[in-house]
């Protein structure tokens, strides 16, 4: 009985449909670029994260790039840290 209750509590804490902290890799298309934020959308979800010039690493087709190299409609992969700051953005 205690195990069932623990499982129920664990599932409730995880939340239904919300991404877990370890599921922060995103692939899709860049749909919005703002001075302090970037949005990547796929067919299933949209993720917006903050841009920190000191922490965000940009690569363009595998080569180092800058935040100015990011363009709307570019295919991109990104990785967010726990405080929703982009750590890496790779465009193709």
CORNORPE-V219104 format. One record per backbone hydrogen bond with DSSP energy under -0.5 kcal/mol. CO is the residue of the C=O (numbers start at 0). NH is the residue of the N-H. Records with the same first field share a line. If there is no record, write none. Layout:
BEGIN
CO->NH, NH
END
This chain:
BEGIN
0->4
1->5
2->6
3->7
4->8
5->9
6->10
7->11
8->12
9->13
10->14
14->16
19->22
21->23
23->79
25->77
27->75
28->30, 40
29->72
31->38
35->50
36->33
37->48
38->30, 31
39->46
40->28
44->41
46->39
48->37
49->51, 85
50->52
51->54, 55
54->56
55->57
56->88
57->64
58->60, 90
59->62
62->59
65->68
66->69
70->73
73->29
74->91
75->27
76->89
77->25
78->86, 87
80->83
83->49
84->80
86->56
87->78
88->58
89->76
90->60
END
